Amino acid sequence: MSERRHQVLLGARWLAALALLVAALSTAWVRMCSGSPGVDYYQFWIVGRARAVLDLRDPYSDAARARMAELGRQLAREAVHATRRLQFCAYWRDTVETFGTPLLYAGVSAASTGDYDTDLRRFQTVSIAAFVCALAALCVLLGGGADVGLAVAALMCALSDPLASDVRTANVGELQLGGLALVLALSRRAEAIRVFAAGAALAALVALKPTLALVPLLLAVALLAERKLRLLAALVAGALAGALAAVAVGAHFLAARAWLDWLTALGGLERVSDISVARGNYSLAQWVSEMGGPRLGPFLTGGLAAAAAVSLWLGRFASSFERTFLAVALGAAIAVLGPQLAWLHYDVLLVPLLLFLLRPAAGAWRRAGALACAVALLGWPLRALAGLALDAPVYVFAGWSAVLLALVRTPRSSPRQSASVP
């Protein structure tokens, strides 16, 4: 193929990907953002308003939650242009469910203007932008093109139920994906300073929302498997620095014992929140529990983590970075599949695993895993089963199938290894 023809085809691919993305975003914004109250974001946002208006520094007590709920209703009544979004969130329930970390509340408050609609719109815009950029970056890191990532992002914006749920409620799944893409980009080369920065970024991600706590642990296993002790030391040092900075920021925003209060509050999650399958909790552990079985969350999470560690340690990979990518992808996926709580929008964290299973070097087993992963990420093929009360089990089956197929086969060593790959 001539160079000129190659450039023409590449340009056509980019134009097609961009056109598809623009079309998808124009319809997705209406579907996901217009009119959505952002109930999760409201519970982040009201903590910052309570800190500014009431100087409330303990958002985790029952009394503080009641005060914040009353403040929200007061803001909805007194606002000159109070919208239905703010009014809906303020009167949605009698209390505020504060189980986010101090760092999450500090970050949302720092970006807040005090106007709920403006802040929500900005947050959703940044979230979608982070999602699109993350997919483009992840595809490039896997050896594909950014245009492929944009096309996948367009399809997910148009078709993915978990993504729509996360944007509609205004949670942080897209920001987590953006953070994971940054971590992988920093880990692309075997340089201590870059791995140090990746460790710090991972610590901040875990401090923002601890669902990604297994990612640094599995990344450490990947480095150990490669016998890269210097890089492992850099990762640990970066994680410690990032964790100390996150703790300091959260404590400064709220109070010195804010992190301890948050840990204590997590123990009362089920007392305050309804996490049943009927409410959209697609956790296998919760499903088994509601069927009369034991609480399996810790055991499933630990078992999956152990299986992932063994696969990373014993697997044969075409490059060190491929092992690193799988470590990050599995750590994010286990956050969806193992714990007792996994809302529909958590499935957004399956994106790195989907892209890993779809990469050009993947075999037939992993392509089957990609299909299962895509089913869990799209969601709408399962809606027809909702009337049979089977939607939760099928979501569970699809997600677990993707992870198990990723673990059961490892790629053979490839002679084609870029010199830039650590």
N, C-alpha and C positions, 0 to 999 in steps of 0.2 A: 504494500500500500504506500503510495507516495506521501511525502510529508504534507503537502498541501491538502490532499484528501483527508488525511488524518486530522488536520486542524479544522477542516470544515465539519467533519463528523463530531469532533469534540465540541465545537461551538454549537452544533445542533442539539447535542445532548444537554448542554448547559441551558440553552434556551427552553428546551422542553421541560427540564427539571424546574426552572424558575417559573415558567408559565403554570405548571401543575401546582407549584407551591403557592403562588399568588391566588390561583383559583380556589385552592383548598383553604387557605387562610381567610379569604373573603367570606366564605360560607361558614367556616369553623368559628369565626369571631361571633357571628350571629348565634350559632348553635351553642357555643360554650360560654360566651361572656355577656352578651346583651341580655340584661334582665336578671342575670344570676346574682344572688345576694352575697355569695362568698362567705358561707357560714363559718368555715374554718379560719379564714383570714380575719373575720370579725373578732374571733376569740384571741387572735394574736394582737390585733390592733387595739382592742379595748384595754389590754394590759398597759400599753404605752400611754393611752389617754388617762388611765387611772393614776399612773406614775406622775404624769404632768399636772393633772388637775387636783388629785387628792393626796399626792405624795405617798401613794400606796406602794409599799415595797415588799409585801408578802402576798403575792397573788394566789398562793396555793392553799390557803385556809378556806374553810366553808364560809366564814364571815366575810372574807375579802371577796370571794366569788359573788356573794349576794350584793355587796357594795358595788362591784363592777357591773353587775346586771342592772342595778338601779341607775348607775351613771349612764349606761347605754340608753336606757329609756328616757332619761332626762335629756341627753343629747338629741335623741330623736324628736322629743317634744319641742325643744328650744331652737333647733336649727332652723334658720330662715328658709332654707331650701331642702328640708329633710326629704329624702327620697324613699321609695318603697324598699330599696335594698337595706338601708339603715334601719328603717322601721321594722322590717321583717326580722332582721337579726336581733334587734333589741327586744322584741316581744316574742321571740321564738321559744324561749324557755325561761324559767325563773332563776336560773343560775348560769354561770359561765364555766365551761369545762377547761380548766387550766392545767394541762399536762405537758405543755411545751417546755423546752429548756430555757433557762435565763438568757442564753445567747440568742435564741430565736426571738424572744421578746425584745431584746436590746436591738437586734438588727432591724426588725419591723418598725420599732419606734424611731430609730435613727432616720429611716427613709419616709417617715410619715409627715404629712402636712397638717393633719388634723381634720381634713375633709375626707369623709369615708369614701365617697364615690371616686374622688380623684385618686386616693391612695389605692383603692381596689383596682381601678383601671390600670394604673401604672404597674402594680404587682402582677396582674395577669399578662400585661404586655411583655414585661421582663421575663416572666416564666415561659411564655411561648417562644420568645427569642432565644432563651437559654436552651430550650428543647431542640429547636432547629439547629442551632450552632453545635450542640452536643452530638447530634446524629451525623452532621457533616464531618466533624472532627473524628468521631469514632470510625467512620467508614474510611477516612484517609489513613488513620493509624493501622487499620487492618489491610491496607494495601489496595483499597478501592479508590474511588474518586469522590470528591465532595459533592458532585452532582448526584451521585447515587444516594448519598445521605439526604440531600434535599428532597429527592423523589420519595424516599422512604418516609421522611418527615411529613411530606404532603399527604401521603396515603394515610398515615396515622392520624393526622389532624382531621382528615375527612371521615375516618372509619373507626377509630379506636374509642371504645367506651371507657376504659380506665383513664385515658388521657383526658377525655371530655369531663369525666368526674373530677379529676384532680384540678383542672383549670376552673371548672364551675364552682367547686368548693373553695378554690384558691388555697390549696395546700402547697407543699414545697417539693413535690416529686421531680418537677422539671429542673429546679435549682440543684437538687441532688444529682441528677444526671449530668448537668453542666459541670458540677464539681468533680464527678468521676471522670469525665472526659479530660478535665484539666490534670487530674492526678495521672492518668495514663499518658498524656502528652509529656508531662514532666519525667515520667519513668521510661520514656522511649529510648533514652541513651543512658549508658552505665556511667553516669557522672555523679559523684557524691553530693554536690551542691544541689543538683536537680532532684535527687532522691530525698534529700533533706527537705526541700520545698514540698515535694509530694507528701511526705510524712506530716508536715505542718498543715497542708491542705486537708489531708484525711482526718486529722484530729479536729479541725474546725468543722468538717462535715458531720462527724460523729457527735460533736458538741451541739451542732445545730439540730440534729434529729438522730437519736442513737440507733435507728434501724440499720445503719450501715456499720455497726460495731465489728462485724466479722470481716469486713474488707481489709483493714490493716493486719489482722491476724493471718489471713490467708495469703496476703502479699508477703508477709514475713516468711511463711512456709515456702513460697515460691523462691525467695532469695536464698533461703537455706538449701533448698534443693539444687540451686545453681552454685552452691558453695561461695556465695558472694557476701562474705562476712563484713567487709568494709561498707558495702552498700546497705546491709542490714543495720549496721551501727548508725549510719546516716539516717535511715528511715526511723529508727527508734528515737534518735536525738531530735529529729524534726517533729515527730509526733508528740514528744514531751514538751517541746517549745510551743507547738500549736495548742496543746491542751492547757498549758499554763496561761497562755494569752486568752484563750476562750473563757477559762474560769475567771480570770481577772476582769474581763469585759462584763460578763454576766453578773459578777458580784458587785462591780461598780454601779451597774444600772439598777440593780435591786437592793441586795443587802449581802453582808459577808456570808451568811448562812443560806443563801438562796439555793445553792446547789444541793445542800442537804435537805432543804424543804422540798425541792423538786423530787428527789429520790423517795422521800417519805410519801409524797402525794401519789406517786405511781402505784403504791400499794393499795390505794383506795380507788383505782380506776374503775373497777367493775361496780363499785358502790354508787359512783356518780354517773357513769356512762352505760348505756345499753349496747353491749358489743355482741349481740346475738347474730346468728346467721341471717335471720329475717331482716335485720337492719343493714345487711350488706357485708357482713364479716365473712370472707371466703377462706377462712383458715381451716385446714384439715383438723387441727387440734381442737378447735372450737366445735366443729361439726361432730367429731367423735364424742366430745363432752356432752353436747346436747342430745346425742343419741343414747346417753346413759353410760358412756365409757369414762375412762380416767382422763385427767388433764395431761395431755401429751406434749404440750408446747415445748418445754425445756428439753425433753428427750428427742423430739423430732429435730429441733434446731441443733442439738449437740450431735445427733447421728449424722445429719446432713453435713455439718461442719467437718466431722471426722472423715467422712467419705470424700469430701472435697480435698481435704489435706492429703489423704492417701493418693488420690488421683494426681494431684499436683506434684507430689514427691516422686511417684513411680512412673508417671506418664512420660512419653517420648514426644517432644515438641520440635517443630521446625526451627524455632528460635527461642531465645530467652524471653523476648517480649511477648510471644504467643502464650507462654506460661503465665506471665504477669497479667496479660489481658484476661485470661480465663480465671485467674484468682480474683480479680476485681469483679468480673461478671458473676461468678458463683457467690461471692460474698453478698452482692446486691440481691441475687435471686433467692438466697436462703432467707433473707429478711422478709420475703413475700410468703414463703412456703412453710417455714418452721414454726414461728411463734403462734401464740394463742389469738393474736389479733392481726388481721390482714384485710383492711378495707379494699374495695374494688380498685381504688386509685393507686394502691401500692403496686399493682401489676405493672405500672410504668417502669419500675426498676428492673423488669425483665428485658428491657431494650438491649443492654450490652450483651446479654446472653444470646438473644435473637441474632444480633449482628455477627457474633462470634460463630454461631452455628451456620450462618449463611455465607461465611467468607469463602473465597474461591477454593481454598485447600481442604475444605470440610468434605468428609465422606458421606456415604449414604445414610449411615446411622445418625449422624448429626443433622443431616437434612431432615430426617424424620423428626428429630428433636426441634428443629426450627419450625416445622409445621405445627407441632403442639404448642410451642411458645407463641406463635402468631395467633393461634386460636385464643389463648389466654389474653393476649394483648389487644385483640380486636373486640372480643366480648359479644358483639351482636350476633354471631352465629349461635350463641348459647341461649339467647333470649327466648327462643321458641320452646325451650325446656322449662321455662319459669313456671308455667302452669302445672307442671308435673312435680314441682318442688325439687328438681334435679339440677338447677343451675349451679348451686354452690359445689356439689360433688364433681360436676364436670369441669368447672374452673380448676378445682383442686387437681383433678386427674391430668388436665392439660399442662398445668405448671410443673407438677412433679414429673411428668413424662419428659418434659424438656430438660430438666436438670439431670435426671437419671440417664438419658441418652447422651448427654454431654459428658457424663462421668464414665460410661461403660466402654467407650472407645476413645483412645488417644491417637493423635496423628503420628505416622511414622516420620522419622527424621528426614528432612528435605535437604538436598545438596544446595538448593538455592537460598542462601542466607545473606541478606544485605550486610555490608560492613558496618552500617550505622546502627544495626540492631544489637543491643547489648548481649 
